Amino acid sequence: MRLVFGVLLVFCIGFFSPSASAQAQAPNNAAPAAAQPEFTTAGFGDWLLRCSQPEGRARNCEVIHAVTVQGQTLAQLAIGRAAAGQPLMLTLVVAPNITITTAPKIALPGAAGRASSNVDLNWRRCLPGLCFADANASDASLAQMRRQTENGRLDFQTADGRDMQLPISFRGISAALDALARETSR
């Protein structure tokens, strides 16, 4: 999730920096350097692969799904590694209007005639505008997400005790996870 906030921070600094606007006005006649992009994205169904490699830093990639209801993004799910060699983590980001004593979960529909299962997450921290929950992304839970043909559900409780159930699409997750594996093996 560091990548999510890094992109926003880089955008804000570049957009609001007075020196950035002064540089934008001055023509630059130098030949452009053959550089790699700092940020890349690729869409896979309802999932997005996002990679960044700021100058002098290691490449970092994650797959992201925006949980949107009636055109409003209410949560984001991300699957990625905090650093090379670390395990894959599933991270949830929501607004801070939550009950911390009730852990969020992702409900995965079962195959025909089988019960559904859950991926349980743990609340880790809240900042003024966002709360984070995460869990290890086990091979078993990722395999089950890849097999989904129906929407799953994100369940958590709001600060006033209401149960929230938001739809999660798994359309494209298999291709997105394959692309993530390719990118992180480079």
C-alpha positions in Angstrom: 0.0 0.0 0.0 3.0 2.2 0.2 2.8 2.4 -3.6 -0.8 3.8 -3.4 0.3 6.7 -1.2 3.6 7.2 -3.0 1.8 7.9 -6.2 -0.6 10.4 -4.6 2.3 12.1 -2.8 4.4 12.4 -6.0 1.4 13.8 -7.9 0.7 16.4 -5.2 4.3 17.5 -4.8 4.8 17.8 -8.6 1.4 19.5 -9.1 1.7 22.1 -6.3 5.4 22.7 -6.3 6.2 26.3 -7.5 9.5 25.1 -9.0 7.6 22.5 -11.0 5.4 25.1 -12.6 8.4 27.4 -13.4 10.1 24.4 -15.0 7.0 23.7 -17.1 7.1 27.2 -18.5 10.8 27.2 -19.4 11.5 25.4 -22.7 14.1 22.6 -22.5 16.0 22.0 -25.7 18.1 19.1 -24.3 17.5 15.7 -25.9 15.3 13.5 -23.7 17.1 10.7 -21.8 16.2 7.1 -22.6 14.6 6.5 -19.2 12.2 3.9 -17.9 8.8 5.2 -16.6 8.6 5.6 -12.8 5.0 4.3 -12.8 3.2 1.8 -15.0 -0.3 0.4 -14.9 -2.1 -2.4 -16.7 -5.8 -3.3 -16.4 -7.1 -6.9 -16.1 -10.8 -7.0 -15.9 -11.7 -5.2 -12.6 -8.2 -5.4 -11.3 -5.2 -3.1 -12.0 -1.5 -4.0 -11.9 0.4 -1.0 -10.7 4.2 -0.8 -10.6 6.6 1.9 -9.5 10.4 2.3 -9.6 11.4 5.7 -8.5 15.0 6.5 -9.4 17.4 4.7 -7.2 14.8 2.4 -5.6 13.7 -1.2 -6.1 10.8 -1.9 -8.4 7.5 -2.5 -6.4 4.3 -3.9 -7.9 0.8 -4.7 -6.6 -2.6 -5.6 -8.0 -5.5 -3.4 -6.9 -9.3 -3.6 -6.9 -11.4 -0.5 -6.2 -14.6 -1.5 -4.4 -17.1 0.9 -5.9 -20.8 1.3 -5.2 -22.9 3.7 -7.2 -19.8 5.3 -8.7 -18.2 6.0 -5.3 -15.0 4.1 -4.2 -15.6 2.9 -0.7 -12.6 0.6 -0.2 -9.5 -0.7 -2.0 -8.0 -4.1 -1.9 -4.4 -4.6 -2.8 -2.2 -7.7 -3.1 1.6 -7.2 -3.1 4.8 -7.4 -1.2 6.1 -4.7 1.1 9.6 -5.5 -0.2 11.4 -8.2 -2.2 11.5 -11.5 -0.4 8.5 -10.6 1.8 5.3 -12.7 1.5 2.4 -11.6 -0.5 0.0 -9.6 1.6 -3.7 -8.7 1.1 -4.4 -5.2 2.3 -7.7 -3.4 2.7 -8.0 0.4 2.8 -11.2 2.1 4.0 -12.3 5.4 5.5 -11.9 5.6 9.3 -15.6 5.1 10.1 -15.1 1.5 11.4 -15.4 -0.6 14.5 -11.9 -1.8 15.3 -13.1 -4.6 17.5 -14.8 -6.4 14.6 -12.2 -7.7 12.1 -13.0 -7.3 8.4 -13.3 -10.3 6.1 -13.6 -11.2 2.5 -16.4 -13.7 1.9 -15.7 -16.0 -1.1 -18.6 -17.8 -2.6 -18.3 -21.6 -2.6 -18.6 -23.8 -5.6 -22.0 -25.4 -6.4 -23.2 -27.1 -3.2 -20.2 -26.0 -1.1 -20.3 -23.4 1.7 -18.5 -20.1 1.2 -15.2 -19.4 3.0 -13.7 -16.3 4.4 -10.3 -14.5 4.3 -10.0 -12.9 7.7 -8.1 -9.6 7.9 -6.7 -7.7 10.9 -7.0 -4.0 11.5 -3.4 -2.6 11.7 -3.6 1.2 11.9 -5.8 4.2 11.2 -4.6 7.5 9.9 -6.7 10.7 9.8 -8.3 9.7 6.5 -7.8 5.9 6.1 -7.7 2.6 8.0 -5.7 -0.4 7.0 -6.3 -4.1 7.5 -4.2 -6.9 6.2 -3.5 -10.6 6.1 -1.0 -13.0 4.5 -2.2 -13.8 1.0 -1.9 -17.6 1.3 -1.6 -19.8 -1.8 -4.9 -21.4 -0.8 -6.8 -18.1 -0.6 -5.3 -16.8 -3.8 -6.2 -20.0 -5.6 -9.8 -19.7 -4.4 -10.0 -16.1 -5.5 -8.7 -17.1 -9.0 -11.5 -19.7 -9.3 -14.3 -17.3 -8.5 -16.9 -16.8 -11.1 -19.2 -14.8 -8.9 -18.7 -11.6 -6.8 -17.4 -12.0 -3.3 -18.1 -9.6 -0.5 -16.2 -7.4 1.9 -17.7 -7.4 5.4 -16.9 -5.0 8.1 -18.7 -3.0 10.8 -19.0 0.8 10.8 -18.3 2.9 13.9 -22.0 3.1 14.7 -22.3 -0.7 14.7 -23.9 -1.2 11.2 -22.7 -4.2 9.2 -21.3 -3.2 5.8 -21.3 -5.6 2.9 -19.6 -4.4 -0.2 -19.3 -6.4 -3.5 -15.9 -7.5 -4.6 -15.4 -8.5 -8.3 -12.9 -11.2 -9.1 -13.1 -10.7 -12.8 -9.5 -10.4 -14.1 -7.8 -11.4 -10.8 -6.2 -14.5 -12.2 -4.5 -12.6 -15.1 -3.6 -9.7 -12.8 -1.9 -12.1 -10.3 -0.1 -13.8 -13.2 1.2 -10.4 -14.4 2.2 -9.6 -10.8 4.3 -12.8 -10.6 6.0 -12.0 -13.9 6.8 -8.4 -12.8 8.2 -9.4 -9.5 10.4 -12.1 -11.0 12.2 -9.6 -13.2 
